[in-house]
Amino acid sequence: MIEGRVGKGSLILCGFDLHTDLEQRVVARQLRRSLLDYMASTDFTPGQSLDLDRLFEPSLAVAGQVVFASSGFEPTSENAKSGHEQAMKSESDIIQGELNQFNRMTASSQAAMGAAAAFDLNWENPWIQDGCTLPQEVQVDFRRSAKLHGLLYKAATTGACEFDVYVSDNREKWEKPAAHFKAPAGTKWFYTVVFDQPHTGRYMKIVITAKSAGNNELRIAEFEPLFG
């Protein structure tokens, strides 16, 4: 819950559902009553002013968009062609959901396609490219400059991965990598890739430089930026 002053008035923003089925939800009903009583009392004097334009902006995770996904390979089979088509569609896929690595959305309509599948918070819906050559890269636009401290990486069940992470305010100019990471496949947990120092930028680029030897398929379960 958030309380604050807006213009000449004051308000409370509550993230809980305090409207539906209150006859059966005693706790919600009591919380609603307590909030209304509090707002009607002299104790309700919020000290901070709220900027509604900023307050209702989408979070960085929701606002993010995959703006580029490389496809430097020639499809070698019908499956590969299908994967290629999905990867190309990813340029307009929206990263969906809040930044919560424990929020599974298996079989959900929020599961993304192509490279955006590596950012849709559904690690059972991986980004797959069959028959690709390396390096491969994906770029994400956060829509505004953001401070990043690192990255969460979830390996797929098959295929190791090695990658570099870049952060920049200019998609045409990338400095040295913020981090380089190499991880085996098959773990059920996220790896935490911590930058040596925070990096600020509107864009993030991940370049996959290596995968399992002899494996013709690139498979990434999940990337999740860590904002500061």
Secondary structure, DSSP 8 states (H G I E B T S, - for coil): -EEEEETTEEEEE--S--STTTTT-HHHHHHHHHHHHHHHSTT----SB--HHHHTS--HHHH-EEEEE---S---SHHHHHHHHHHHHGGG-B--S-S-TT---TT-TT---GGGGGSSS-TTS-EEEES--S-EEEEEEEEEEEEEEEEEEEE-SS--EEEEEEEES-TT---S-SEEEEE-S--SSEEEEEEEEEEEEEEEEEEEEEE-TT--EEEEEEEEEEE-
